[in-house]
Amino acid sequence: MHEGQLNIGVIGLGVMGQRMLARLATHPRLRATWVWDANPAALAATLQTYPQLLAASSAEALIQSPGLHSLYIATPPAPHMALSELAFDAGLAVFCEKPLTVDFAAARACIARIDAQGQRAAVNFALASSQGLALLQSQFAAQAKPSLGVLQAVELTLAFAAWPRPWQATAGAWLGERIEGGFSREVLSHFIFALQRVLGPAEVLRSRVDYPADGIAAEVGLQAELRAATVPVRIEGRVGGDLPDLNRMVWQASEGQIQLQEWFSQIERRNAAGQLLPHAAASGDLRLSGQRDQLDQWVALIEGRPHGLPGYAEALAVQETIEALLQGRG
């Protein structure tokens, strides 16, 4: 199967669902066809924006819709595993939002099924398709031949003026609560994914988490030290304060450094003297090119071809690191 339209069912029509619908509308082969959301107002608004879409009567009915090739899950985390299992039963490839799950046992059972049956499943860590990650792998992965010398340290800084961010206001209360939400699960996870994709599993050595006093709201600060492939990793994340929203990751090596900002859309390579080095980059918006590549990788997932999207096992390993950070230690 290398030609023709690939039909996508979308469950969850909040912020991420809407973003994906807009992106799917630009792809030559992937086409959203069926949609469903537990909120009738969200479903009605989506049909008004995209009148060609078909509304399913339930999540289960959508998964059984004729002609589907893949399911995109953009709900909060709790139903991810059950929806994935139903999609596998229906022969669909699954592309799921993160966090992967709130039930690690169910996730491990799902991963065992994927491995045993060759089910097709991936998780939306957007940095997987970024040129920044490809650059890091070319320099620092196990078989790399680095031009910047030996990796010595990784530092990650995250700052948020508010959490949830204003554009997430309609995503639901869960996003701002410590049970399922918070910036560590939602944003830090993307960078832990990149770290572990390049270096392998990270061990949490020390972690301090700051929570509001109400016992409900998600973390407002995180300071942590980790180790990955013998490399020390430092993380600092905070909500509030004077800084605008920021994400910056610095990979310091013996002969220079790579600094990535704004979801790897800004990349700087410097030598040991601090001079900027050229790097191969596509013209135009790096985030946009990464998004286009991600959709092409999704096609490969559906067609059973090799792809670079993170699987469920890799996503669960990221989540295990995140939950270890949130427990605090040291």
Contacts in CASP RR format, 6 or more apart in sequence:
PFRMAT RR
TARGET T0000
AUTHOR 0000-0000-0000
METHOD contacts of the structure
MODEL  1
MHEGQLNIGVIGLGVMGQRMLARLATHPRLRATWVWDANPAALAATLQTY
PQLLAASSAEALIQSPGLHSLYIATPPAPHMALSELAFDAGLAVFCEKPL
TVDFAAARACIARIDAQGQRAAVNFALASSQGLALLQSQFAAQAKPSLGV
LQAVELTLAFAAWPRPWQATAGAWLGERIEGGFSREVLSHFIFALQRVLG
PAEVLRSRVDYPADGIAAEVGLQAELRAATVPVRIEGRVGGDLPDLNRMV
WQASEGQIQLQEWFSQIERRNAAGQLLPHAAASGDLRLSGQRDQLDQWVA
LIEGRPHGLPGYAEALAVQETIEALLQGRG
1 302 0 8 1.000
1 303 0 8 1.000
2 303 0 8 1.000
4 29 0 8 1.000
5 29 0 8 1.000
5 30 0 8 1.000
5 31 0 8 1.000
6 29 0 8 1.000
6 30 0 8 1.000
6 31 0 8 1.000
6 69 0 8 1.000
6 70 0 8 1.000
6 299 0 8 1.000
6 302 0 8 1.000
7 31 0 8 1.000
7 33 0 8 1.000
7 34 0 8 1.000
7 67 0 8 1.000
7 68 0 8 1.000
7 69 0 8 1.000
7 70 0 8 1.000
8 24 0 8 1.000
8 30 0 8 1.000
8 31 0 8 1.000
8 32 0 8 1.000
8 33 0 8 1.000
8 68 0 8 1.000
8 69 0 8 1.000
8 70 0 8 1.000
8 71 0 8 1.000
8 72 0 8 1.000
9 32 0 8 1.000
9 33 0 8 1.000
9 34 0 8 1.000
9 35 0 8 1.000
9 62 0 8 1.000
9 65 0 8 1.000
9 68 0 8 1.000
9 70 0 8 1.000
9 71 0 8 1.000
9 72 0 8 1.000
10 17 0 8 1.000
10 20 0 8 1.000
10 21 0 8 1.000
10 32 0 8 1.000
10 34 0 8 1.000
10 35 0 8 1.000
10 36 0 8 1.000
10 71 0 8 1.000
10 72 0 8 1.000
10 74 0 8 1.000
11 35 0 8 1.000
11 36 0 8 1.000
11 37 0 8 1.000
11 59 0 8 1.000
11 62 0 8 1.000
11 63 0 8 1.000
11 71 0 8 1.000
11 72 0 8 1.000
11 73 0 8 1.000
11 74 0 8 1.000
11 75 0 8 1.000
11 83 0 8 1.000
12 35 0 8 1.000
12 36 0 8 1.000
12 37 0 8 1.000
12 38 0 8 1.000
12 42 0 8 1.000
12 73 0 8 1.000
12 74 0 8 1.000
12 75 0 8 1.000
13 21 0 8 1.000
13 35 0 8 1.000
13 36 0 8 1.000
13 37 0 8 1.000
13 39 0 8 1.000
13 42 0 8 1.000
13 43 0 8 1.000
13 45 0 8 1.000
13 46 0 8 1.000
13 74 0 8 1.000
14 37 0 8 1.000
14 42 0 8 1.000
14 74 0 8 1.000
14 170 0 8 1.000
14 171 0 8 1.000
15 167 0 8 1.000
15 168 0 8 1.000
15 170 0 8 1.000
15 171 0 8 1.000
16 74 0 8 1.000
16 97 0 8 1.000
16 124 0 8 1.000
17 72 0 8 1.000
17 74 0 8 1.000
18 46 0 8 1.000
20 32 0 8 1.000
20 72 0 8 1.000
20 74 0 8 1.000
21 32 0 8 1.000
21 35 0 8 1.000
21 46 0 8 1.000
21 49 0 8 1.000
21 50 0 8 1.000
23 291 0 8 1.000
23 295 0 8 1.000
24 30 0 8 1.000
24 31 0 8 1.000
24 32 0 8 1.000
24 295 0 8 1.000
25 32 0 8 1.000
25 50 0 8 1.000
27 292 0 8 1.000
27 295 0 8 1.000
29 299 0 8 1.000
30 70 0 8 1.000
30 295 0 8 1.000
30 298 0 8 1.000
30 299 0 8 1.000
32 50 0 8 1.000
32 53 0 8 1.000
32 72 0 8 1.000
33 53 0 8 1.000
33 54 0 8 1.000
33 65 0 8 1.000
33 67 0 8 1.000
33 68 0 8 1.000
34 53 0 8 1.000
34 54 0 8 1.000
34 55 0 8 1.000
34 56 0 8 1.000
34 62 0 8 1.000
34 65 0 8 1.000
34 68 0 8 1.000
35 43 0 8 1.000
35 46 0 8 1.000
35 47 0 8 1.000
35 50 0 8 1.000
35 53 0 8 1.000
35 54 0 8 1.000
35 55 0 8 1.000
35 56 0 8 1.000
35 62 0 8 1.000
36 43 0 8 1.000
36 55 0 8 1.000
36 56 0 8 1.000
36 57 0 8 1.000
36 58 0 8 1.000
36 59 0 8 1.000
36 61 0 8 1.000
36 62 0 8 1.000
37 43 0 8 1.000
37 46 0 8 1.000
38 59 0 8 1.000
38 75 0 8 1.000
43 55 0 8 1.000
46 53 0 8 1.000
47 53 0 8 1.000
47 55 0 8 1.000
54 65 0 8 1.000
56 62 0 8 1.000
56 65 0 8 1.000
59 79 0 8 1.000
59 83 0 8 1.000
59 86 0 8 1.000
60 86 0 8 1.000
62 68 0 8 1.000
62 71 0 8 1.000
63 71 0 8 1.000
63 83 0 8 1.000
63 86 0 8 1.000
63 87 0 8 1.000
63 89 0 8 1.000
63 90 0 8 1.000
63 92 0 8 1.000
64 90 0 8 1.000
68 90 0 8 1.000
68 92 0 8 1.000
69 92 0 8 1.000
69 93 0 8 1.000
69 302 0 8 1.000
70 92 0 8 1.000
70 93 0 8 1.000
70 94 0 8 1.000
70 95 0 8 1.000
70 298 0 8 1.000
70 301 0 8 1.000
70 302 0 8 1.000
71 83 0 8 1.000
71 87 0 8 1.000
71 92 0 8 1.000
71 93 0 8 1.000
71 94 0 8 1.000
71 95 0 8 1.000
72 95 0 8 1.000
72 96 0 8 1.000
73 79 0 8 1.000
73 80 0 8 1.000
73 83 0 8 1.000
73 84 0 8 1.000
73 94 0 8 1.000
73 95 0 8 1.000
73 96 0 8 1.000
73 97 0 8 1.000
74 97 0 8 1.000
75 83 0 8 1.000
75 97 0 8 1.000
76 172 0 8 1.000
76 174 0 8 1.000
76 180 0 8 1.000
77 98 0 8 1.000
77 99 0 8 1.000
77 100 0 8 1.000
77 101 0 8 1.000
77 102 0 8 1.000
77 180 0 8 1.000
78 102 0 8 1.000
78 103 0 8 1.000
78 180 0 8 1.000
80 96 0 8 1.000
80 97 0 8 1.000
80 100 0 8 1.000
80 101 0 8 1.000
81 101 0 8 1.000
81 103 0 8 1.000
81 106 0 8 1.000
81 107 0 8 1.000
81 109 0 8 1.000
81 110 0 8 1.000
82 106 0 8 1.000
83 94 0 8 1.000
84 94 0 8 1.000
84 96 0 8 1.000
84 110 0 8 1.000
84 121 0 8 1.000
84 312 0 8 1.000
85 110 0 8 1.000
85 113 0 8 1.000
87 93 0 8 1.000
87 94 0 8 1.000
88 94 0 8 1.000
88 113 0 8 1.000
88 114 0 8 1.000
88 117 0 8 1.000
88 119 0 8 1.000
88 121 0 8 1.000
93 120 0 8 1.000
93 121 0 8 1.000
93 301 0 8 1.000
93 302 0 8 1.000
93 304 0 8 1.000
94 119 0 8 1.000
94 120 0 8 1.000
94 121 0 8 1.000
94 122 0 8 1.000
95 121 0 8 1.000
95 122 0 8 1.000
95 123 0 8 1.000
95 124 0 8 1.000
95 298 0 8 1.000
95 301 0 8 1.000
95 309 0 8 1.000
96 121 0 8 1.000
96 122 0 8 1.000
96 123 0 8 1.000
96 124 0 8 1.000
96 312 0 8 1.000
96 315 0 8 1.000
97 123 0 8 1.000
97 124 0 8 1.000
98 123 0 8 1.000
98 124 0 8 1.000
98 125 0 8 1.000
98 185 0 8 1.000
98 189 0 8 1.000
98 315 0 8 1.000
98 318 0 8 1.000
98 319 0 8 1.000
99 180 0 8 1.000
99 181 0 8 1.000
99 185 0 8 1.000
99 186 0 8 1.000
99 189 0 8 1.000
99 319 0 8 1.000
99 322 0 8 1.000
100 107 0 8 1.000
100 123 0 8 1.000
100 312 0 8 1.000
100 315 0 8 1.000
100 316 0 8 1.000
100 319 0 8 1.000
101 107 0 8 1.000
101 316 0 8 1.000
101 319 0 8 1.000
102 179 0 8 1.000
102 180 0 8 1.000
104 316 0 8 1.000
104 319 0 8 1.000
104 320 0 8 1.000
107 312 0 8 1.000
107 316 0 8 1.000
108 316 0 8 1.000
110 121 0 8 1.000
110 312 0 8 1.000
111 312 0 8 1.000
111 313 0 8 1.000
111 316 0 8 1.000
113 119 0 8 1.000
114 121 0 8 1.000
114 311 0 8 1.000
114 312 0 8 1.000
114 313 0 8 1.000
115 313 0 8 1.000
120 301 0 8 1.000
120 302 0 8 1.000
120 304 0 8 1.000
121 311 0 8 1.000
121 312 0 8 1.000
122 297 0 8 1.000
122 298 0 8 1.000
122 301 0 8 1.000
122 307 0 8 1.000
122 309 0 8 1.000
122 310 0 8 1.000
122 311 0 8 1.000
122 312 0 8 1.000
123 309 0 8 1.000
123 310 0 8 1.000
123 311 0 8 1.000
123 312 0 8 1.000
123 314 0 8 1.000
123 315 0 8 1.000
124 294 0 8 1.000
125 189 0 8 1.000
125 190 0 8 1.000
125 193 0 8 1.000
125 194 0 8 1.000
125 310 0 8 1.000
125 315 0 8 1.000
125 318 0 8 1.000
126 190 0 8 1.000
126 263 0 8 1.000
126 290 0 8 1.000
126 291 0 8 1.000
126 294 0 8 1.000
127 133 0 8 1.000
127 190 0 8 1.000
127 191 0 8 1.000
127 193 0 8 1.000
127 194 0 8 1.000
127 263 0 8 1.000
127 264 0 8 1.000
128 193 0 8 1.000
128 197 0 8 1.000
128 294 0 8 1.000
128 297 0 8 1.000
128 308 0 8 1.000
128 309 0 8 1.000
128 310 0 8 1.000
129 290 0 8 1.000
129 291 0 8 1.000
129 293 0 8 1.000
129 294 0 8 1.000
129 297 0 8 1.000
129 308 0 8 1.000
129 309 0 8 1.000
130 263 0 8 1.000
130 264 0 8 1.000
130 286 0 8 1.000
130 287 0 8 1.000
130 290 0 8 1.000
131 264 0 8 1.000
131 267 0 8 1.000
131 281 0 8 1.000
131 282 0 8 1.000
131 286 0 8 1.000
131 289 0 8 1.000
131 290 0 8 1.000
132 260 0 8 1.000
132 264 0 8 1.000
132 267 0 8 1.000
132 286 0 8 1.000
133 194 0 8 1.000
133 197 0 8 1.000
133 198 0 8 1.000
133 264 0 8 1.000
135 258 0 8 1.000
135 267 0 8 1.000
135 269 0 8 1.000
135 279 0 8 1.000
136 194 0 8 1.000
136 198 0 8 1.000
136 251 0 8 1.000
136 258 0 8 1.000
136 260 0 8 1.000
137 144 0 8 1.000
137 197 0 8 1.000
137 198 0 8 1.000
138 144 0 8 1.000
139 146 0 8 1.000
139 147 0 8 1.000
139 148 0 8 1.000
139 151 0 8 1.000
139 251 0 8 1.000
139 253 0 8 1.000
139 258 0 8 1.000
140 146 0 8 1.000
140 151 0 8 1.000
140 198 0 8 1.000
140 199 0 8 1.000
140 251 0 8 1.000
140 253 0 8 1.000
141 198 0 8 1.000
141 199 0 8 1.000
142 229 0 8 1.000
146 253 0 8 1.000
146 255 0 8 1.000
147 255 0 8 1.000
148 253 0 8 1.000
148 254 0 8 1.000
148 255 0 8 1.000
148 256 0 8 1.000
148 257 0 8 1.000
148 258 0 8 1.000
148 269 0 8 1.000
148 271 0 8 1.000
149 253 0 8 1.000
149 254 0 8 1.000
149 255 0 8 1.000
149 256 0 8 1.000
150 253 0 8 1.000
150 254 0 8 1.000
151 199 0 8 1.000
151 231 0 8 1.000
151 251 0 8 1.000
151 252 0 8 1.000
151 253 0 8 1.000
152 231 0 8 1.000
152 252 0 8 1.000
152 253 0 8 1.000
152 254 0 8 1.000
153 231 0 8 1.000
153 232 0 8 1.000
153 233 0 8 1.000
153 234 0 8 1.000
153 252 0 8 1.000
154 195 0 8 1.000
154 228 0 8 1.000
154 231 0 8 1.000
154 232 0 8 1.000
154 233 0 8 1.000
154 234 0 8 1.000
154 249 0 8 1.000
154 250 0 8 1.000
154 251 0 8 1.000
154 252 0 8 1.000
155 233 0 8 1.000
155 234 0 8 1.000
155 235 0 8 1.000
155 249 0 8 1.000
155 250 0 8 1.000
155 252 0 8 1.000
156 188 0 8 1.000
156 191 0 8 1.000
156 195 0 8 1.000
156 233 0 8 1.000
156 234 0 8 1.000
156 235 0 8 1.000
156 236 0 8 1.000
156 247 0 8 1.000
156 248 0 8 1.000
156 249 0 8 1.000
156 250 0 8 1.000
157 236 0 8 1.000
157 237 0 8 1.000
157 246 0 8 1.000
157 247 0 8 1.000
157 248 0 8 1.000
157 249 0 8 1.000
158 183 0 8 1.000
158 187 0 8 1.000
158 188 0 8 1.000
158 191 0 8 1.000
158 235 0 8 1.000
158 236 0 8 1.000
158 237 0 8 1.000
158 238 0 8 1.000
158 246 0 8 1.000
158 247 0 8 1.000
159 237 0 8 1.000
159 238 0 8 1.000
159 239 0 8 1.000
159 240 0 8 1.000
159 241 0 8 1.000
159 243 0 8 1.000
159 244 0 8 1.000
159 245 0 8 1.000
159 246 0 8 1.000
159 247 0 8 1.000
160 183 0 8 1.000
160 187 0 8 1.000
160 238 0 8 1.000
160 239 0 8 1.000
160 240 0 8 1.000
160 245 0 8 1.000
161 239 0 8 1.000
161 240 0 8 1.000
161 241 0 8 1.000
161 243 0 8 1.000
161 244 0 8 1.000
161 245 0 8 1.000
162 239 0 8 1.000
162 240 0 8 1.000
163 176 0 8 1.000
163 182 0 8 1.000
163 183 0 8 1.000
163 218 0 8 1.000
163 220 0 8 1.000
163 239 0 8 1.000
164 171 0 8 1.000
164 175 0 8 1.000
164 176 0 8 1.000
164 182 0 8 1.000
165 245 0 8 1.000
168 175 0 8 1.000
174 180 0 8 1.000
174 181 0 8 1.000
175 181 0 8 1.000
175 182 0 8 1.000
175 186 0 8 1.000
175 218 0 8 1.000
176 182 0 8 1.000
176 217 0 8 1.000
176 218 0 8 1.000
177 216 0 8 1.000
177 217 0 8 1.000
177 218 0 8 1.000
178 211 0 8 1.000
178 215 0 8 1.000
178 216 0 8 1.000
178 217 0 8 1.000
178 218 0 8 1.000
178 219 0 8 1.000
178 326 0 8 1.000
181 218 0 8 1.000
182 218 0 8 1.000
182 219 0 8 1.000
183 218 0 8 1.000
183 219 0 8 1.000
183 222 0 8 1.000
183 237 0 8 1.000
183 239 0 8 1.000
184 219 0 8 1.000
184 222 0 8 1.000
184 322 0 8 1.000
184 325 0 8 1.000
184 326 0 8 1.000
185 319 0 8 1.000
185 322 0 8 1.000
185 326 0 8 1.000
187 247 0 8 1.000
188 222 0 8 1.000
188 235 0 8 1.000
188 237 0 8 1.000
188 322 0 8 1.000
188 325 0 8 1.000
189 318 0 8 1.000
189 319 0 8 1.000
189 322 0 8 1.000
190 263 0 8 1.000
191 247 0 8 1.000
191 249 0 8 1.000
192 202 0 8 1.000
192 318 0 8 1.000
192 321 0 8 1.000
192 322 0 8 1.000
193 310 0 8 1.000
193 314 0 8 1.000
193 315 0 8 1.000
193 318 0 8 1.000
194 249 0 8 1.000
194 264 0 8 1.000
195 202 0 8 1.000
195 228 0 8 1.000
195 233 0 8 1.000
196 202 0 8 1.000
196 228 0 8 1.000
196 314 0 8 1.000
196 317 0 8 1.000
196 318 0 8 1.000
196 321 0 8 1.000
197 310 0 8 1.000
197 314 0 8 1.000
199 228 0 8 1.000
199 229 0 8 1.000
199 231 0 8 1.000
200 228 0 8 1.000
200 229 0 8 1.000
201 228 0 8 1.000
201 317 0 8 1.000
201 321 0 8 1.000
202 226 0 8 1.000
202 227 0 8 1.000
202 228 0 8 1.000
202 233 0 8 1.000
202 321 0 8 1.000
203 226 0 8 1.000
203 227 0 8 1.000
203 228 0 8 1.000
204 224 0 8 1.000
204 225 0 8 1.000
204 226 0 8 1.000
204 321 0 8 1.000
204 324 0 8 1.000
204 325 0 8 1.000
204 328 0 8 1.000
204 329 0 8 1.000
205 225 0 8 1.000
205 226 0 8 1.000
205 227 0 8 1.000
205 329 0 8 1.000
205 330 0 8 1.000
206 224 0 8 1.000
206 225 0 8 1.000
206 329 0 8 1.000
206 330 0 8 1.000
207 222 0 8 1.000
207 223 0 8 1.000
207 224 0 8 1.000
207 225 0 8 1.000
207 324 0 8 1.000
207 325 0 8 1.000
207 326 0 8 1.000
207 327 0 8 1.000
207 328 0 8 1.000
207 329 0 8 1.000
207 330 0 8 1.000
208 222 0 8 1.000
208 223 0 8 1.000
208 224 0 8 1.000
208 328 0 8 1.000
209 219 0 8 1.000
209 221 0 8 1.000
209 222 0 8 1.000
209 325 0 8 1.000
209 326 0 8 1.000
209 328 0 8 1.000
210 219 0 8 1.000
210 220 0 8 1.000
210 221 0 8 1.000
210 222 0 8 1.000
211 217 0 8 1.000
211 218 0 8 1.000
211 219 0 8 1.000
211 220 0 8 1.000
212 220 0 8 1.000
219 239 0 8 1.000
219 326 0 8 1.000
220 238 0 8 1.000
220 239 0 8 1.000
220 240 0 8 1.000
221 237 0 8 1.000
221 238 0 8 1.000
221 239 0 8 1.000
222 235 0 8 1.000
222 236 0 8 1.000
222 237 0 8 1.000
222 238 0 8 1.000
222 325 0 8 1.000
222 326 0 8 1.000
223 235 0 8 1.000
223 236 0 8 1.000
223 237 0 8 1.000
224 234 0 8 1.000
224 235 0 8 1.000
224 325 0 8 1.000
225 232 0 8 1.000
225 233 0 8 1.000
225 234 0 8 1.000
225 235 0 8 1.000
226 232 0 8 1.000
226 233 0 8 1.000
226 234 0 8 1.000
226 235 0 8 1.000
226 321 0 8 1.000
226 325 0 8 1.000
227 233 0 8 1.000
235 325 0 8 1.000
246 261 0 8 1.000
247 261 0 8 1.000
247 262 0 8 1.000
247 263 0 8 1.000
248 259 0 8 1.000
248 260 0 8 1.000
248 261 0 8 1.000
249 259 0 8 1.000
249 260 0 8 1.000
249 261 0 8 1.000
249 264 0 8 1.000
250 257 0 8 1.000
250 258 0 8 1.000
250 259 0 8 1.000
250 260 0 8 1.000
251 257 0 8 1.000
251 258 0 8 1.000
251 259 0 8 1.000
251 260 0 8 1.000
254 272 0 8 1.000
255 271 0 8 1.000
255 272 0 8 1.000
256 269 0 8 1.000
256 270 0 8 1.000
256 271 0 8 1.000
256 272 0 8 1.000
256 274 0 8 1.000
257 269 0 8 1.000
257 270 0 8 1.000
257 274 0 8 1.000
258 267 0 8 1.000
258 268 0 8 1.000
258 269 0 8 1.000
259 267 0 8 1.000
259 268 0 8 1.000
259 270 0 8 1.000
260 266 0 8 1.000
260 267 0 8 1.000
260 268 0 8 1.000
262 287 0 8 1.000
263 287 0 8 1.000
264 286 0 8 1.000
264 287 0 8 1.000
265 285 0 8 1.000
265 286 0 8 1.000
265 287 0 8 1.000
266 286 0 8 1.000
267 279 0 8 1.000
267 281 0 8 1.000
267 286 0 8 1.000
268 276 0 8 1.000
269 276 0 8 1.000
269 277 0 8 1.000
269 278 0 8 1.000
269 279 0 8 1.000
270 276 0 8 1.000
270 277 0 8 1.000
271 277 0 8 1.000
282 289 0 8 1.000
294 309 0 8 1.000
297 307 0 8 1.000
297 308 0 8 1.000
297 309 0 8 1.000
298 307 0 8 1.000
298 309 0 8 1.000
300 306 0 8 1.000
300 307 0 8 1.000
300 308 0 8 1.000
301 307 0 8 1.000
301 309 0 8 1.000
310 318 0 8 1.000
END
